[in-house]
C-alpha cells in the first residue's frame, strides 16, 4: 500500500485503544498460528515468518502469554476454528489495485465485508489475478525518520545490506528487499543501530499509479477501513 497509509497503520498499532487492541491482538494471534501451522516449526529462531510476526506482536505490546498461546495453537494444541489464508484482489478509487491478505475462519464473511467496503468507496472485488499480476513479492522494512541518519548514509547502509530500493516518506523510510533477503537486510540495519519500526513479507507494485485529488484521500480512507476489518491481516495498493 502507499507509504502514507502504511505509516498510519503502524502508528495506530502502537497507539491502539483498548477496543482496537483486542482486534489487533486477534489478528496477530492468527498470524502466529498460521506461521507455525504452515511450516510445522514453532521456533522463531528457525522460522523466519514466525519471528517477523512475533516481533510485530511485541511492538504492539501483545502480552507474552498471548503469543505463547498462539504458538501452541499453531502447533496443534488448544481449540478454535480452522484458519485460512486468502489473498483477495480488488479495485478502489481511480482504478487503483488492492491486494488484501485475510486470515479468517469464515471466508464467506471475509469476502462479504471486503466487497462491501470496496463498493462503498466506488470500487469492486476482482477475480483471481485481476490485480496480482501488477505486483511483485517483496520484503518491506520501515524505519522512523527520527531513528534514521541522513539520507546518503541511510541509503548506502541499506544498499550495502542488500536492499533493492529505498523510498522516503514524510513519516519514515521504506526499504524494499527481495523476500529472500529480508532477514539479512533487517539484521544488517539493526547491527548498524537503526530501529526497525516494522518488517514484513508483502507486495510491491511493479508500476505505481499517480493518484491525486479526492481519489488520493479516498484511497487512504479505504486502506485504513480495510485494515480495521478483523479478518484482514495486510493491505497493499499500487498507488504511489
Residue frames as a rotation matrix with the C-alpha (Angstrom) as fourth column:
UNK 1
0.578 0.816 0.000 0.00
0.816 -0.578 0.000 0.00
0.000 0.000 -1.000 0.00
UNK 2
0.445 -0.432 0.784 1.11
0.135 -0.833 -0.536 3.57
0.885 0.344 -0.312 -0.17
UNK 3
-0.541 -0.761 -0.359 3.70
0.519 0.034 -0.854 4.66
0.662 -0.648 0.376 2.36
UNK 4
-0.633 0.328 0.702 1.33
-0.540 -0.836 -0.096 7.26
0.556 -0.439 0.706 3.77
UNK 5
0.419 0.900 0.120 -1.41
-0.743 0.264 0.615 4.83
0.521 -0.347 0.780 4.73
UNK 6
0.360 -0.371 -0.856 1.02
0.385 0.895 -0.226 2.10
0.850 -0.248 0.465 5.80
UNK 7
-0.750 -0.655 0.094 2.67
0.213 -0.373 -0.903 4.50
0.626 -0.657 0.419 8.25
UNK 8
-0.250 0.753 0.609 -0.79
-0.842 -0.479 0.247 5.46
0.478 -0.452 0.754 9.52
UNK 9
0.631 0.468 -0.618 -1.40
-0.201 0.869 0.453 1.77
0.749 -0.162 0.642 10.17
UNK 10
-0.170 -0.794 -0.584 1.86
0.567 0.406 -0.717 1.41
0.806 -0.453 0.381 12.10
UNK 11
-0.797 -0.104 0.595 1.00
-0.308 -0.777 -0.549 4.45
0.519 -0.621 0.587 14.24
UNK 12
0.206 0.955 0.212 -2.46
-0.804 0.042 0.593 3.04
0.557 -0.293 0.777 15.01
UNK 13
0.474 -0.063 -0.878 -0.97
0.223 0.974 0.050 -0.28
0.852 -0.219 0.475 16.07
UNK 14
-0.544 -0.790 -0.283 1.35
0.517 -0.049 -0.855 1.43
0.661 -0.611 0.435 18.53
UNK 15
-0.958 0.205 0.202 -1.33
-0.287 -0.709 -0.644 3.67
0.011 -0.675 0.738 19.99
UNK 16
-0.511 0.800 -0.314 -4.37
0.142 0.438 0.888 1.42
0.848 0.409 -0.337 19.82
UNK 17
-0.172 0.582 0.795 -7.33
-0.940 -0.337 0.044 1.97
0.293 -0.740 0.605 22.15
UNK 18
-0.559 -0.035 0.829 -8.47
-0.533 0.780 -0.327 -0.96
-0.635 -0.624 -0.454 24.27
UNK 19
0.503 0.835 0.224 -11.22
-0.304 0.414 -0.858 -1.87
-0.809 0.363 0.462 21.80
UNK 20
0.746 -0.264 -0.611 -8.92
-0.630 0.017 -0.777 -1.79
0.216 0.964 -0.153 18.78
UNK 21
-0.294 -0.918 0.266 -6.16
-0.956 0.281 -0.088 -3.51
0.006 -0.280 -0.960 20.72
UNK 22
-0.044 0.356 0.933 -8.35
-0.382 0.857 -0.345 -6.57
-0.923 -0.372 0.099 21.16
UNK 23
0.924 0.380 -0.042 -8.93
-0.154 0.268 -0.951 -6.79
-0.350 0.885 0.306 17.40
UNK 24
0.427 -0.846 -0.319 -5.24
-0.829 -0.226 -0.512 -6.23
0.361 0.483 -0.798 16.71
UNK 25
-0.362 -0.576 0.733 -4.20
-0.836 0.549 0.018 -8.96
-0.413 -0.606 -0.680 19.15
UNK 26
0.433 0.586 0.685 -6.62
-0.138 0.794 -0.592 -11.38
-0.891 0.162 0.424 17.50
UNK 27
0.926 -0.128 -0.355 -5.10
-0.365 -0.069 -0.928 -10.61
0.094 0.989 -0.110 14.10
UNK 28
0.036 -0.998 0.055 -1.57
-0.958 -0.050 -0.282 -11.07
0.284 -0.042 -0.958 15.42
UNK 29
-0.171 -0.027 0.985 -2.50
-0.604 0.793 -0.084 -14.33
-0.778 -0.609 -0.152 17.16
UNK 30
0.802 0.527 0.283 -3.98
-0.076 0.560 -0.825 -15.66
-0.593 0.640 0.489 13.91
UNK 31
0.696 -0.610 -0.378 -0.82
-0.601 -0.207 -0.772 -14.70
0.393 0.765 -0.511 12.02
UNK 32
-0.272 -0.795 0.543 1.33
-0.955 0.293 -0.050 -16.50
-0.120 -0.531 -0.839 14.61
UNK 33
0.210 0.456 0.865 -0.90
-0.354 0.860 -0.368 -19.58
-0.911 -0.229 0.342 14.43
UNK 34
0.977 0.210 -0.032 -0.60
-0.096 0.299 -0.949 -19.78
-0.189 0.931 0.312 10.65
UNK 35
0.365 -0.917 -0.158 3.16
-0.859 -0.267 -0.437 -19.12
0.359 0.295 -0.886 10.69
UNK 36
-0.400 -0.463 0.791 3.60
-0.767 0.642 -0.013 -22.15
-0.502 -0.611 -0.612 12.94
UNK 37
0.346 0.662 0.665 0.98
-0.184 0.743 -0.643 -24.35
-0.920 0.100 0.379 11.28
UNK 38
0.924 0.095 -0.370 2.13
-0.371 -0.008 -0.929 -23.77
-0.091 0.995 0.028 7.70
UNK 39
0.149 -0.956 -0.255 5.78
-0.813 0.029 -0.582 -24.52
0.563 0.293 -0.772 8.43
UNK 40
0.739 0.168 -0.652 5.34
0.165 0.894 0.417 -27.03
0.653 -0.416 0.633 11.23
UNK 41
-0.269 -0.927 -0.262 8.09
0.702 -0.002 -0.712 -25.18
0.660 -0.376 0.651 13.10
UNK 42
0.741 0.652 -0.162 7.19
0.564 -0.473 0.677 -23.46
0.365 -0.593 -0.718 16.42
UNK 43
0.170 -0.778 -0.605 10.66
0.827 -0.221 0.517 -21.97
-0.536 -0.588 0.605 16.91
UNK 44
0.949 0.199 -0.245 11.14
0.069 -0.889 -0.454 -18.29
-0.308 0.413 -0.857 15.98
UNK 45
0.119 -0.983 -0.140 14.89
-0.382 -0.175 0.908 -18.92
-0.917 -0.054 -0.396 15.70
UNK 46
-0.766 -0.433 0.475 14.43
0.183 0.561 0.807 -21.15
-0.616 0.705 -0.350 12.67
UNK 47
-0.034 0.834 0.551 11.00
0.994 0.086 -0.069 -19.99
-0.105 0.545 -0.832 11.44
UNK 48
-0.885 -0.463 0.057 11.61
0.466 -0.875 0.130 -16.53
-0.010 0.141 0.990 9.93
UNK 49
-0.388 0.817 0.427 7.96
0.086 -0.429 0.899 -15.79
0.918 0.386 0.096 9.21
UNK 50
0.485 0.522 -0.702 7.09
0.718 0.220 0.660 -16.61
0.499 -0.824 -0.269 12.82
UNK 51
-0.312 -0.687 -0.656 9.91
0.919 -0.394 -0.025 -14.39
-0.241 -0.611 0.754 14.07
UNK 52
-0.859 0.047 0.510 8.63
0.219 -0.866 0.450 -11.47
0.463 0.498 0.733 11.98
UNK 53
0.068 0.993 0.092 5.12
0.159 -0.101 0.982 -11.90
0.985 -0.052 -0.165 13.36
UNK 54
0.383 -0.002 -0.924 6.31
0.907 0.187 0.376 -12.18
0.172 -0.982 0.073 16.95
UNK 55
-0.723 -0.676 -0.139 8.39
0.687 -0.725 -0.046 -9.01
-0.069 -0.129 0.989 16.51
UNK 56
-0.601 0.592 0.537 5.28
-0.005 -0.674 0.738 -7.25
0.799 0.441 0.408 15.25
UNK 57
0.407 0.782 -0.472 3.27
0.468 0.265 0.843 -8.56
0.784 -0.564 -0.258 18.21
UNK 58
-0.017 -0.502 -0.864 5.87
0.995 -0.096 0.036 -7.33
-0.101 -0.859 0.501 20.70
UNK 59
-0.907 -0.316 0.277 5.99
0.369 -0.914 0.169 -3.90
0.200 0.256 0.946 19.07
UNK 60
-0.256 0.908 0.331 2.21
-0.180 -0.381 0.907 -3.76
0.950 0.172 0.261 19.56
UNK 61
-0.632 -0.114 0.766 2.61
-0.755 -0.131 -0.642 -4.68
0.174 -0.985 -0.003 23.26
UNK 62
0.391 0.721 -0.572 0.85
-0.520 0.686 0.509 -8.01
0.759 0.098 0.644 22.88
UNK 63
0.478 -0.186 0.858 1.16
-0.838 0.196 0.509 -9.95
-0.263 -0.963 -0.062 26.18
UNK 64
-0.550 -0.816 -0.178 3.76
-0.835 0.539 0.109 -12.72
0.007 0.209 -0.978 26.24
UNK 65
-0.588 0.360 0.724 1.16
-0.118 0.848 -0.517 -15.30
-0.800 -0.389 -0.456 27.30
UNK 66
0.549 0.790 -0.273 -0.98
-0.360 -0.071 -0.930 -14.45
-0.754 0.609 0.245 24.26
UNK 67
0.171 -0.595 -0.786 1.99
-0.979 -0.010 -0.205 -15.03
0.114 0.804 -0.584 21.98
UNK 68
-0.799 -0.528 0.288 2.85
-0.576 0.810 -0.114 -18.34
-0.173 -0.257 -0.951 23.64
UNK 69
-0.145 0.845 0.515 -0.79
-0.131 0.499 -0.856 -19.47
-0.981 -0.192 0.039 23.47
UNK 70
0.652 0.386 -0.653 -0.93
-0.642 -0.178 -0.746 -18.73
-0.404 0.905 0.131 19.74
UNK 71
-0.295 -0.834 -0.466 2.31
-0.938 0.345 -0.023 -20.66
0.180 0.430 -0.885 19.13
UNK 72
-0.774 0.042 0.632 0.89
-0.276 0.876 -0.396 -23.68
-0.570 -0.481 -0.666 20.95
UNK 73
0.292 0.951 0.096 -2.35
-0.215 0.163 -0.963 -23.49
-0.932 0.261 0.253 18.99
UNK 74
0.429 -0.208 -0.879 -0.40
-0.902 -0.147 -0.405 -23.37
-0.045 0.967 -0.251 15.74
UNK 75
-0.649 -0.751 -0.119 1.46
-0.744 0.660 -0.108 -26.48
0.159 0.018 -0.987 16.87
UNK 76
-0.415 0.578 -0.703 -1.86
-0.077 0.747 0.660 -28.30
0.906 0.328 -0.266 17.34
UNK 77
-0.749 0.162 -0.642 -2.63
0.661 0.250 -0.707 -27.60
0.046 -0.955 -0.294 20.97
UNK 78
-0.708 0.537 -0.460 -5.85
-0.142 -0.746 -0.651 -25.92
-0.692 -0.395 0.604 22.07
UNK 79
-0.162 0.772 0.615 -9.08
0.863 0.413 -0.291 -25.40
-0.478 0.484 -0.733 20.17
UNK 80
-0.223 0.156 -0.962 -10.54
-0.244 -0.965 -0.100 -22.94
-0.944 0.213 0.253 17.68
UNK 81
0.800 0.600 0.011 -11.86
-0.098 0.148 -0.984 -22.63
-0.593 0.786 0.177 14.16
UNK 82
0.185 -0.713 0.676 -9.78
0.839 0.473 0.270 -23.63
-0.512 0.517 0.686 11.16
UNK 83
0.295 -0.151 -0.943 -7.94
-0.170 -0.980 0.104 -20.59
-0.940 0.130 -0.315 9.84
UNK 84
0.443 -0.177 0.879 -7.38
0.867 0.332 -0.371 -19.95
-0.226 0.927 0.300 6.14
UNK 85
-0.313 -0.568 -0.761 -5.01
0.128 -0.819 0.559 -17.52
-0.941 0.077 0.329 4.47
UNK 86
0.305 0.539 0.785 -6.71
0.893 0.124 -0.432 -15.92
-0.330 0.833 -0.444 1.47
UNK 87
-0.741 -0.539 -0.400 -5.47
0.320 -0.808 0.495 -13.22
-0.590 0.239 0.771 -0.90
UNK 88
0.375 0.911 0.171 -8.33
0.727 -0.174 -0.665 -11.07
-0.576 0.374 -0.727 -2.18
UNK 89
-0.777 -0.579 0.249 -7.90
0.594 -0.540 0.597 -8.77
-0.211 0.611 0.763 -5.18
UNK 90
0.311 0.948 -0.072 -9.92
0.880 -0.316 -0.356 -5.66
-0.360 0.048 -0.932 -5.84
UNK 91
-0.425 -0.355 0.833 -10.14
0.705 -0.707 0.059 -2.15
0.568 0.612 0.550 -7.24
UNK 92
-0.092 0.329 -0.940 -10.57
0.826 -0.502 -0.257 1.16
-0.556 -0.800 -0.226 -5.45
UNK 93
0.745 0.392 -0.539 -10.92
0.132 -0.880 -0.457 4.85
-0.653 0.270 -0.707 -6.40
UNK 94
0.365 -0.601 -0.711 -9.10
-0.819 -0.571 0.062 5.87
-0.443 0.560 -0.700 -9.56
UNK 95
0.785 -0.010 -0.620 -8.73
-0.409 0.743 -0.529 2.24
0.466 0.669 0.579 -10.66
UNK 96
-0.175 -0.886 0.430 -6.10
-0.954 0.044 -0.297 1.57
0.245 -0.463 -0.852 -8.00
UNK 97
0.239 0.188 -0.953 -5.46
-0.182 0.972 0.146 -2.13
0.954 0.139 0.267 -7.46
UNK 98
0.157 -0.113 0.981 -5.61
-0.985 -0.091 0.148 -3.68
0.072 -0.989 -0.126 -3.98
UNK 99
-0.191 -0.188 -0.964 -4.18
-0.007 0.982 -0.190 -6.92
0.982 -0.029 -0.189 -2.63
UNK 100
0.138 0.379 0.915 -5.85
-0.918 -0.297 0.261 -7.80
0.371 -0.876 0.307 0.66
UNK 101
-0.602 -0.418 -0.680 -4.43
-0.127 0.891 -0.436 -10.60
0.788 -0.176 -0.589 2.78
UNK 102
0.271 0.766 0.583 -7.02
-0.848 -0.096 0.521 -12.18
0.454 -0.636 0.624 5.07
UNK 103
-0.885 -0.347 -0.312 -6.60
-0.128 0.824 -0.553 -14.69
0.449 -0.449 -0.773 7.88
UNK 104
-0.294 0.905 0.308 -10.06
-0.946 -0.322 0.044 -15.99
0.139 -0.278 0.950 8.62
UNK 105
-0.890 0.137 0.436 -12.12
-0.018 0.943 -0.333 -18.90
-0.456 -0.304 -0.836 9.89
UNK 106
0.150 0.960 0.237 -15.03
0.539 0.121 -0.834 -17.78
-0.829 0.253 -0.499 7.69
UNK 107
-0.784 -0.589 0.196 -14.08
0.465 -0.347 0.815 -16.90
-0.411 0.730 0.546 4.11
UNK 108
-0.130 0.812 0.568 -17.67
0.883 -0.166 0.440 -16.01
0.452 0.559 -0.695 3.18
UNK 109
0.707 0.345 -0.618 -17.78
0.644 -0.674 0.361 -13.39
-0.292 -0.653 -0.699 5.94
UNK 110
-0.158 -0.874 -0.459 -14.36
0.402 -0.482 0.779 -12.03
-0.902 -0.062 0.427 4.97
UNK 111
-0.740 -0.111 0.663 -15.25
0.672 -0.099 0.734 -11.76
-0.016 0.989 0.148 1.28
UNK 112
0.252 0.941 0.228 -18.57
0.894 -0.316 0.318 -10.09
0.371 0.124 -0.920 2.06
UNK 113
0.629 -0.037 -0.777 -17.04
0.519 -0.723 0.455 -7.45
-0.579 -0.689 -0.436 4.36
UNK 114
-0.480 -0.865 -0.145 -14.21
0.374 -0.352 0.858 -6.68
-0.794 0.357 0.493 1.94
UNK 115
-0.545 0.353 0.761 -16.61
0.806 -0.031 0.591 -6.44
0.233 0.935 -0.268 -1.01
UNK 116
0.533 0.818 -0.217 -18.89
0.844 -0.496 0.203 -4.11
0.059 -0.291 -0.955 0.95
UNK 117
0.319 -0.485 -0.815 -16.06
0.332 -0.748 0.575 -1.70
-0.888 -0.454 -0.078 1.74
UNK 118
-0.739 -0.607 0.293 -14.67
0.455 -0.129 0.881 -1.69
-0.497 0.784 0.372 -1.79
UNK 119
-0.226 0.758 0.611 -18.15
0.897 -0.082 0.434 -0.98
0.379 0.647 -0.662 -3.17
UNK 120
0.578 0.444 -0.684 -18.71
0.739 -0.640 0.210 1.79
-0.345 -0.627 -0.698 -0.59
UNK 121
0.045 -0.670 -0.741 -15.66
0.028 -0.741 0.671 3.61
-0.999 -0.051 -0.014 -1.96
UNK 122
0.560 0.306 -0.770 -16.64
-0.679 -0.362 -0.638 3.12
-0.474 0.880 0.005 -5.59
UNK 123
-0.498 -0.811 -0.306 -14.53
-0.862 0.425 0.278 0.03
-0.095 0.402 -0.911 -6.17
UNK 124
0.652 0.693 -0.307 -15.16
-0.723 0.690 0.022 -3.67
0.227 0.208 0.951 -6.64
UNK 125
0.209 -0.526 0.825 -13.87
-0.426 0.710 0.561 -7.10
-0.881 -0.468 -0.075 -5.69
UNK 126
0.074 -0.281 -0.957 -11.88
-0.997 -0.029 -0.069 -8.63
-0.008 0.959 -0.282 -8.55
UNK 127
0.958 0.177 -0.225 -11.34
-0.215 0.964 -0.158 -12.10
0.189 0.200 0.962 -9.93
UNK 128
0.594 -0.788 0.162 -8.16
0.306 0.408 0.860 -14.09
-0.744 -0.461 0.484 -9.18
UNK 129
-0.295 -0.893 0.341 -5.10
0.805 -0.039 0.592 -12.50
-0.515 0.449 0.730 -10.87
UNK 130
0.580 0.511 0.634 -7.06
0.757 -0.626 -0.188 -9.40
0.301 0.589 -0.750 -11.92
UNK 131
0.909 -0.280 0.308 -4.68
-0.360 -0.901 0.242 -7.38
0.209 -0.331 -0.920 -9.72
UNK 132
0.756 -0.606 0.248 -1.97
0.119 0.499 0.858 -9.78
-0.644 -0.619 0.449 -8.53
UNK 133
0.455 -0.597 0.661 -0.02
0.890 0.300 -0.343 -9.54
0.006 0.744 0.668 -11.80
UNK 134
0.649 -0.158 0.744 0.64
0.115 -0.947 -0.301 -5.85
0.752 0.281 -0.596 -11.11
UNK 135
0.715 -0.356 0.602 2.72
-0.699 -0.329 0.635 -6.66
-0.029 -0.875 -0.484 -8.01
UNK 136
0.045 -0.746 -0.664 5.94
-0.188 0.646 -0.740 -8.42
0.981 0.158 -0.111 -7.10
UNK 137
0.802 0.108 -0.587 6.51
0.516 0.369 0.773 -10.22
0.300 -0.923 0.240 -3.78
UNK 138
0.086 -0.784 0.615 8.85
-0.066 -0.620 -0.782 -8.17
0.994 0.026 -0.105 -1.59
UNK 139
-0.066 -0.179 -0.982 10.38
0.984 0.151 -0.094 -7.74
0.165 -0.972 0.166 1.80
UNK 140
0.283 0.286 0.916 9.33
0.229 -0.947 0.225 -4.42
0.932 0.146 -0.333 3.36
UNK 141
-0.195 -0.443 -0.875 11.14
0.975 0.010 -0.222 -2.63
0.107 -0.896 0.430 6.18
UNK 142
0.549 0.398 0.735 10.08
0.312 -0.914 0.261 0.67
0.776 0.086 -0.625 7.80
UNK 143
-0.333 -0.682 -0.651 12.31
0.934 -0.145 -0.326 2.94
0.128 -0.717 0.685 9.85
UNK 144
0.728 0.609 -0.316 11.02
0.661 -0.745 0.089 6.08
-0.181 -0.273 -0.945 11.56
UNK 145
0.567 -0.503 0.653 12.76
0.272 -0.634 -0.724 9.28
0.778 0.588 -0.222 10.46
UNK 146
0.644 -0.330 0.690 13.85
-0.712 -0.590 0.382 10.13
0.281 -0.737 -0.615 13.99
UNK 147
0.671 -0.427 0.606 15.64
-0.108 0.752 0.650 6.79
-0.733 -0.502 0.458 14.10
UNK 148
0.678 -0.388 0.624 17.41
0.735 0.376 -0.564 7.27
-0.016 0.841 0.540 10.77
UNK 149
-0.205 -0.814 -0.544 20.55
0.511 -0.563 0.649 9.15
-0.835 -0.145 0.531 9.89
UNK 150
-0.160 0.117 -0.980 20.98
-0.627 -0.779 0.010 11.40
-0.762 0.617 0.198 6.86
UNK 151
0.755 0.635 -0.165 19.71
-0.509 0.409 -0.758 10.13
-0.414 0.656 0.631 3.51
UNK 152
0.352 -0.683 -0.641 23.08
-0.772 0.176 -0.611 9.40
0.530 0.709 -0.465 1.95
UNK 153
-0.657 -0.617 0.433 24.28
-0.752 0.495 -0.436 7.36
0.055 -0.612 -0.789 4.92
UNK 154
-0.065 0.755 0.653 20.95
-0.564 0.512 -0.648 5.59
-0.823 -0.411 0.393 5.26
UNK 155
0.799 0.404 -0.445 20.67
-0.579 0.316 -0.751 4.63
-0.163 0.858 0.487 1.60
UNK 156
-0.019 -0.895 -0.446 24.29
-0.818 0.270 -0.508 3.46
0.575 0.355 -0.737 1.49
UNK 157
-0.656 -0.196 0.729 23.73
-0.681 0.571 -0.459 1.24
-0.327 -0.797 -0.508 4.53
UNK 158
0.305 0.877 0.370 20.56
-0.498 0.479 -0.723 -0.24
-0.811 0.036 0.583 3.04
UNK 159
0.747 -0.052 -0.663 22.06
-0.636 0.234 -0.735 -0.94
0.193 0.971 0.141 -0.38
UNK 160
-0.337 -0.941 -0.043 25.20
-0.839 0.320 -0.439 -2.38
0.427 -0.112 -0.897 1.17
UNK 161
-0.479 0.236 0.845 23.00
-0.603 0.611 -0.512 -4.69
-0.637 -0.756 -0.151 3.22
UNK 162
-0.909 0.082 0.409 21.30
0.316 0.776 0.546 -5.94
-0.273 0.625 -0.731 0.04
UNK 163
-0.028 0.947 -0.321 18.22
0.210 -0.308 -0.928 -3.72
-0.977 -0.094 -0.190 -0.33
UNK 164
-0.234 0.042 0.971 16.79
0.962 0.154 0.225 -3.17
-0.140 0.987 -0.076 -3.81
UNK 165
-0.167 0.255 0.952 15.34
0.402 -0.864 0.302 0.29
0.900 0.434 0.042 -3.21
UNK 166
-0.630 0.014 -0.777 14.85
0.740 -0.292 -0.606 2.98
-0.236 -0.956 0.174 -0.56
UNK 167
-0.122 0.689 0.714 11.74
0.574 -0.538 0.617 5.18
0.810 0.485 -0.330 -0.52
UNK 168
-0.931 -0.233 -0.280 11.43
0.364 -0.554 -0.749 8.32
0.020 -0.800 0.600 1.61
UNK 169
0.041 0.983 0.179 8.07
0.687 -0.157 0.710 9.39
0.726 0.094 -0.681 3.03
UNK 170
0.189 0.097 0.977 7.02
-0.357 -0.920 0.160 12.21
0.915 -0.379 -0.139 5.35
UNK 171
0.751 0.261 0.607 6.88
-0.649 0.119 0.752 9.92
0.124 -0.958 0.259 8.37
UNK 172
0.391 -0.610 0.689 9.66
-0.327 0.608 0.723 7.44
-0.860 -0.508 0.039 7.65
UNK 173
-0.319 -0.647 -0.693 11.82
-0.932 0.080 0.354 5.39
-0.173 0.759 -0.628 5.34
UNK 174
0.740 0.549 0.388 10.62
-0.417 0.828 -0.375 2.34
-0.528 0.116 0.842 3.43
UNK 175
-0.368 -0.909 -0.196 13.29
-0.836 0.232 0.497 -0.16
-0.406 0.347 -0.845 2.41
UNK 176
0.724 0.659 -0.206 12.41
-0.666 0.590 -0.456 -2.73
-0.179 0.467 0.866 -0.25
UNK 177
-0.463 -0.846 0.264 14.17
-0.732 0.533 0.424 -6.08
-0.500 0.002 -0.866 -0.47
UNK 178
-0.333 0.353 -0.874 13.58
-0.490 0.727 0.480 -9.42
0.806 0.588 -0.069 -2.13
UNK 179
0.741 0.640 0.202 11.61
-0.517 0.353 0.780 -11.82
0.428 -0.683 0.592 0.11
UNK 180
0.682 -0.510 -0.524 14.71
0.506 0.846 -0.166 -13.99
0.528 -0.153 0.835 0.43
UNK 181
-0.336 -0.929 0.155 16.99
0.558 -0.329 -0.761 -11.15
0.759 -0.169 0.629 1.61
UNK 182
0.462 0.609 0.644 14.61
-0.130 -0.672 0.729 -9.52
0.877 -0.421 -0.231 4.11
UNK 183
0.931 -0.095 -0.353 16.13
0.363 0.341 0.867 -11.24
0.038 -0.935 0.352 7.16
UNK 184
0.055 -0.998 0.040 19.68
0.997 0.053 -0.048 -10.41
0.046 0.042 0.998 6.11
UNK 185
-0.285 -0.109 0.952 18.91
0.353 -0.936 -0.001 -6.74
0.891 0.336 0.305 5.41
UNK 186
0.722 0.619 0.309 16.96
-0.101 -0.348 0.932 -6.36
0.685 -0.704 -0.189 8.65
UNK 187
0.748 -0.493 -0.444 19.81
0.655 0.441 0.614 -7.90
-0.107 -0.750 0.653 10.65
UNK 188
-0.214 -0.900 0.380 22.43
0.931 -0.306 -0.200 -5.69
0.296 0.311 0.903 8.97
UNK 189
-0.069 0.261 0.963 20.49
0.086 -0.960 0.266 -2.45
0.994 0.102 0.043 9.55
UNK 190
0.916 0.399 -0.046 19.80
0.046 0.008 0.999 -3.35
0.399 -0.917 -0.011 13.17
UNK 191
0.422 -0.847 -0.324 23.52
0.902 0.356 0.243 -4.02
-0.091 -0.394 0.914 13.66
UNK 192
-0.454 -0.579 0.677 24.25
0.679 -0.717 -0.158 -0.51
0.577 0.388 0.719 12.35
UNK 193
-0.891 0.043 -0.451 22.00
0.369 -0.510 -0.777 0.98
-0.263 -0.859 0.439 15.02
UNK 194
-0.724 0.689 0.019 18.78
-0.496 -0.541 0.679 1.58
0.478 0.482 0.734 13.07
UNK 195
-0.708 0.581 0.401 15.50
-0.210 0.369 -0.905 0.93
-0.674 -0.726 -0.139 14.89
UNK 196
-0.915 0.401 -0.047 13.14
0.109 0.357 0.928 -1.10
0.389 0.844 -0.371 12.71
UNK 197
-0.549 0.799 0.244 9.51
-0.804 -0.426 -0.414 0.04
-0.227 -0.424 0.877 13.11
UNK 198
0.481 0.701 0.527 8.20
-0.428 0.712 -0.557 -2.94
-0.765 0.042 0.643 11.18
UNK 199
-0.641 -0.604 -0.474 9.44
-0.736 0.309 0.602 -5.65
-0.217 0.735 -0.643 8.82
UNK 200
0.129 0.757 0.641 7.20
-0.284 0.647 -0.707 -7.98
-0.950 -0.091 0.298 6.83
UNK 201
-0.854 -0.221 0.471 6.80
0.339 0.450 0.826 -10.04
-0.394 0.865 -0.310 3.70
UNK 202
0.083 0.923 -0.376 4.37
0.085 -0.383 -0.920 -8.36
-0.993 0.045 -0.110 1.33
UNK 203
0.237 0.098 0.966 3.94
0.947 0.197 -0.253 -6.95
-0.215 0.975 -0.046 -2.15
UNK 204
-0.310 -0.375 -0.873 5.30
0.089 -0.926 0.366 -4.00
-0.947 0.036 0.321 -4.11
UNK 205
0.738 0.673 -0.060 3.66
0.047 -0.139 -0.989 -2.52
-0.674 0.727 -0.134 -7.22
UNK 206
0.039 -0.705 0.708 5.58
0.924 0.295 0.242 -3.03
-0.380 0.645 0.663 -10.47
UNK 207
-0.680 -0.169 0.714 4.39
0.511 -0.807 0.296 0.34
0.526 0.565 0.635 -11.83
UNK 208
-0.515 0.491 -0.702 2.83
0.673 -0.276 -0.686 2.60
-0.531 -0.826 -0.188 -9.17
UNK 209
0.036 0.643 0.765 -0.11
0.876 -0.388 0.285 4.75
0.480 0.660 -0.578 -10.29
UNK 210
-0.956 -0.290 0.042 -0.02
0.250 -0.882 -0.400 8.51
0.153 -0.372 0.916 -9.74
UNK 211
0.008 0.997 -0.083 -3.22
0.854 0.036 0.520 9.41
0.521 -0.075 -0.850 -7.90
UNK 212
-0.953 -0.304 0.020 -4.14
0.257 -0.838 -0.482 12.92
0.163 -0.454 0.876 -6.75
UNK 213
-0.511 0.786 0.348 -7.13
-0.544 -0.610 0.576 14.98
0.665 0.105 0.739 -5.63
UNK 214
0.153 0.703 0.695 -10.09
-0.988 0.103 0.113 13.45
0.007 -0.704 0.710 -3.84
UNK 215
0.741 0.109 -0.662 -9.22
-0.263 0.955 -0.137 9.94
0.617 0.276 0.736 -5.03
UNK 216
-0.306 -0.937 -0.166 -5.94
-0.084 0.200 -0.976 10.06
0.948 -0.285 -0.140 -3.11
UNK 217
-0.582 0.154 0.798 -7.78
-0.801 -0.281 -0.529 10.80
0.143 -0.947 0.287 0.14
UNK 218
0.519 0.855 0.018 -10.36
-0.853 0.516 0.082 8.11
0.061 -0.058 0.996 -0.54
UNK 219
0.368 -0.461 -0.808 -7.62
-0.149 0.828 -0.540 5.53
0.918 0.319 0.236 -1.13
UNK 220
-0.734 -0.630 0.253 -6.11
-0.300 -0.033 -0.953 6.27
0.609 -0.776 -0.165 2.27
UNK 221
-0.248 0.737 0.629 -9.56
-0.958 -0.093 -0.270 6.03
-0.141 -0.670 0.729 3.90
UNK 222
0.688 0.513 -0.513 -10.32
-0.627 0.777 -0.062 2.76
0.367 0.364 0.856 2.13
UNK 223
-0.086 -0.819 -0.568 -6.92
-0.119 0.574 -0.810 1.28
0.989 -0.002 -0.147 3.04
UNK 224
-0.826 -0.249 0.506 -7.42
-0.486 -0.139 -0.863 2.12
0.285 -0.959 -0.006 6.69
UNK 225
0.110 0.947 0.302 -11.02
-0.985 0.145 -0.095 0.86
-0.133 -0.287 0.949 6.71
UNK 226
0.580 0.025 -0.814 -9.92
-0.377 0.894 -0.241 -2.46
0.722 0.447 0.529 5.19
UNK 227
-0.437 -0.876 -0.205 -7.08
-0.139 0.291 -0.947 -2.75
0.889 -0.385 -0.249 7.67
UNK 228
-0.624 0.251 0.740 -9.54
-0.781 -0.242 -0.576 -2.39
0.035 -0.937 0.347 10.55
UNK 229
0.466 0.777 -0.422 -11.58
-0.730 0.608 0.312 -5.43
0.499 0.163 0.851 9.48
UNK 230
0.435 -0.279 0.856 -10.92
-0.723 0.458 0.517 -8.28
-0.537 -0.844 -0.003 11.95
UNK 231
0.771 -0.077 0.632 -10.27
0.281 0.932 -0.229 -10.79
-0.572 0.354 0.740 9.16
UNK 232
0.869 -0.438 0.231 -7.80
0.088 -0.322 -0.943 -8.59
0.487 0.840 -0.241 7.25
UNK 233
0.577 -0.746 -0.334 -4.11
0.720 0.271 0.639 -9.02
-0.386 -0.609 0.693 8.04
UNK 234
-0.462 -0.771 -0.438 -2.41
0.336 -0.610 0.717 -6.75
-0.820 0.184 0.541 5.46
UNK 235
0.726 0.674 0.132 -3.41
0.435 -0.303 -0.848 -4.35
-0.532 0.673 -0.514 2.69
UNK 236
-0.473 -0.876 -0.097 -1.30
0.385 -0.304 0.871 -3.34
-0.792 0.375 0.481 -0.32
UNK 237
0.727 0.687 0.018 -2.20
0.324 -0.320 -0.890 -0.96
-0.606 0.652 -0.455 -3.14
UNK 238
0.017 -0.753 0.658 -0.41
0.978 0.151 0.147 0.12
-0.210 0.640 0.739 -6.31
UNK 239
0.872 0.220 0.436 -0.74
0.318 -0.934 -0.165 3.87
0.371 0.283 -0.885 -5.90
UNK 240
-0.133 -0.989 0.070 2.43
0.649 -0.140 -0.748 5.93
0.750 -0.054 0.660 -5.48
